[in-house]
Amino acid sequence: MAPSIRIGRLFGIEIGFNWSLIFVFALIAWTVATQVLPFDVPGQPALAYWVAGAAGAVLFYICLLAHELAHALVAVRNGVKVAGITLWLFGGVSQLEGEPKSAGAEGLIAGVGPLTSLAVALIAFVLALLPLPALVADLFAWLAIVNVALALFNLIPAFPLDGGRLLSSFFWWRSGSRQRGVHSAVRIGRLFAYLMIAFGVFELFTGSVLNGIWIAFVGWFLLSAGSSEEAGTAVRGLLRSVPVSAAMTSPVVTIPDWLTVEQFLDSTAPQHTFTTYPVHDPSGQLTGIVRLGDLVRMPAQERTTQRLRDRARPIAEVPTTRPDEDLAALIQRVGSGLDQRVLVFDNGRLVGIVSPVDVARLLAVRQQLGGGVPPAGATRGSPSS
């Protein structure tokens, strides 16, 4: 999940939050200010309750961030690239680009999150015992309970929760295959998801409408996430040990970057079936890439004055690879960068482009061949890039 708003970087990891966080923030502040504190510490001014409620919501998301940072830092230590952390409706997501190299590493990455939440709960509990103002002490007590609940909820054995990943790492260790481990964990996770949906429906028909809808929705989310995890693992398994050359589109057509957008669309683009073009300067040096879709969406009046170099993505920002690099390793390395295309160089010479459509087409071929490796360049000449 991409963040709607980026906050900054912490320990080199980009932090952001999704717009849904605003709704949940307001809900938490309202709950603490009107349901928790007035009951535990009566007789305080309404403003004091609301200030404490807002502070409680902020502290809650700091606790969530600590949980996700623990995942991210342990992942980096175990060689897994982390694209960033996004806080959202269901708490937080550490966006890991790639897979752990062993079952033990996956278990460590998954298990450190709940352990961090329990450690935060212990700190909050100790603070609640100090001689602090009643509202502050009760707020820390509430945070202790919430962090224990967060740790326990994340231990539910269903993806994408930590419990699902812990279960997957166990089955991976037992079977020796990550794909089989994920498959076994997803089967168990589906059972818990269906139970949650059934309980939510039961709550709905017994009068607890909002509670029932929420529980059923969480169950549906876990069910969907488990299927996505299994599909993604299967895809990565099919692409393992397949060279980039088997997927890349080749040869590559490069375009002078001094052409105007209008000149390119009128005279050059109709001659080809590609959607992405590297551009070069008068010396032949590559300067960036342009996307046909981006250019045709430009206002007509700008096409006559804007040159391709003005609309190109700088070459320094474009991920690159070699024809012999493992395709699964490439996807793990570049992550979402694949959407913007990857340039393939062989001894400094541009020999191909890889796009998500290229990868999807190769997957279809692999599935038809029963997982066999198609010959290098079997998909060359495709218009997808």
Secondary structure, 3 states (H helix, E strand, C coil): CCCCEEEEEECCEEEEECCHHHHHHHHHHHHHHHHHHHHHCCCCCHHHHHHHHHHHHHHHHHHHHHHHHHHHHHHHHCCCEEEEEEEECCEEEEEEECCCCCHHHHHHHHHHHHHHHHHHHHHHHHHHCCCCCHHHHHHHHHHHHHHHHHHHHHCCCCCCCHHHHHHHHHHHHHHCCHHHHHHHHHHHHHHHHHHHHHHHHHHHHCCCHHHHHHHHHHHHHHHHHHHHHHHHHHHHHHHCCCEHHHCCECCCCCEECCCEHHHHHHHHHHHCCCCEEEEECCCCCEEEEEEHHHHHCCCHHHHCCCEHHHHCEEHHHCCEECCCCEHHHHHHHHHHHHHHCEEEEECCEEEEEECHHHHHHHHHHHHHCCCCCCCCCCCCCCCCC
